[in-house]
Amino acid sequence: MSHTSFVEEEAVSTRKTPMTHETGVKDTTGTTLAGFRPAEDLVPSKTAEDMIIPGVEDVVEESVGGHKPHGSDPVSDQTMILNMGPQHPSTHGVLRLVIEVEKTCEAKFYQQVVPLTDRIDYLCPMTNNTAYALAVEKLLQLEIPERAQYLRVLFNELTRIQSHLVWLGTHAMDIGALTVFLYCFREREELLRIFEAVSGQRMMTSYVRVGGVSLEPPADLYGKIRAFLKSFPSKIEEYEGLLQNNPIWISRLKGVGYISAADAVALGVTGPPLRASGVDFDVRRDMPYSGYEKFKFNVPVSNDGDVWARYILRMQEMRESVSICLQALDGLPEGRITADAPKIILPDREQMKTQMESLIHHFKIVTEGFQVPAGEVTSSVEAPHGMMNYYVVSDGTAKPYRVHMRNADYSNLQALETMCKGKLIADVVAIIGSIDIVLGAIDR
């Protein structure tokens, strides 16, 4: 998000001359936004002695006080007031900013939104790409080639392993097991190199695109993936050898952070925490997408509902992901990696250099985007942290009218209070780790 105005709280000043500030600022879409306002404008106090530093509520009231009712004013409809900071460890003292931010998805072409989805949950960019692409493809009624679907499944499951490795390493380190952290990041590094080879990026891959995937993997990459999948089960056993019979690990996890199936459902919990409480639900199996119905895999479920159950369940999920990846490699069909839609999908670069029609399509897609039929759709995927939903509304133009993401991290965190009741402060550390959240997905 890019900020359009801000209020910085600073030391009280005895300055008598009012500050001037700009109004009527235009953003890139031509919308008039609120101008910069000094802190003095936001408080009714006249003297330095009784000046009251405003809170967010005061800023919001002042900002929208003169606006029209919701739904009829472009400024209040398109911006949001948020707290920010302190954002740097070397900020001595408290620097607090109140910023007015503008949403970005609705200001971009459909294909330009893909890099934003990478950053919702930075540990599973390809899963986020897939969720968004599925929604837009529903609106466009695109038929995705089978090869592209298999590649999506392959890299979504590698992403799941990568995300679970970060969870296990950091969760173990929270409890005091530093060695496991180092081992997990050793294997994660191999996966990041695979992602870099296929997309050019280690983390923010933007690999899954509307209509398929962006690039055909290098020919030698499949062998590297098979080598990783062959050795990885022994690595899981290595992690378990360090933890499974460790009395400290057992005492810190077993019987801690319990949540019942009923409470988990009521609080909107999804993913591993939900299945660890006995609810047998997995989007890949129960609401299949990208060809998951063609794959055979088990969905680990536990009725224990504690931190230990969530640990055991994710370890099993990594083994199942290995199985799915091997099936994807073995069954990978030949064919295109993008849909046959030249007015939507960027043409092959070699064709663009030799065919005038391809060059024209490339120019128009990049500069004007592609129009999407009016309508509204939702899509759901089984992300590493739980169920990821996208809601996309089209008004028939080349830019989305509305994009809303519901990620598992935000809803799963709601269960923290229920899990922590009656427990020790030290248990809270273990419980938070067992939920497996990325604060970027929550803070957005």
Helices and strands as residue ranges (DSSP letters): E 2-8, E 25-26, E 32-33, G 39-42, H 56-64, H 74-78, E 79-84, E 97-102, G 105-107, G 110-113, H 114-118, H 125-140, H 146-175, H 178-199, E 208-209, E 212-213, H 221-243, H 247-253, H 261-266, H 272-275, H 283-286, G 292-294, H 307-331, H 349-354, H 356-368, E 375-383, E 386-394, E 402-406, H 408-413, H 416-420, H 425-435, H 439-443
